[in-house]
């Protein structure tokens, strides 16, 4: 009877230890997945900010070139068109993903860059 009881205790302990490892494994999997998602979002956000910054710089350069060649004032909407055109050529996914918000994002970037 003593050996049967010992065997039963061993089996129960093995089940408990396995359950504990399973819980720890599930927690670690969720933690790692969350960490990867946060990192991925950070990279995406930095990439979009870099594209916006380049688009604003490109639009400013095009505006300067345009004013030199046309000797007329350029409207802000034309600069916005240049910036949108740049983003569309560099990465169309950004335009598709942020479509309606893109104008506001560009305006924010102009305000950050030039204090306007």
DARA-V474298 format. One line per field, one symbol per residue. phi: phi as a letter, one per 20 degrees, with the letter a starting at -180 (. if undefined). burial: b if it has 16 or more other ideal C-beta (glycine too) atoms within 10 Angstrom, else e. A space follows every 50 residues. Layout:
phi = ???
burial = ???
//
This chain:
phi = .fffffffffffffffffffffffffffffffffffffffffffffffff fffffffffffffffffffdlcfdffffffffffffffffbffffffdif effffffffffffdme
burial = eeeeeeeeeeeeeeeeeeeeeeeeeeeeeeeeeeeeeeeeeeeeeeebee bbeebbebbbebbeeeeeeeeeebeeeebbebbbebbeeeeeebeeebee ebeebbeebbeeeeee
//
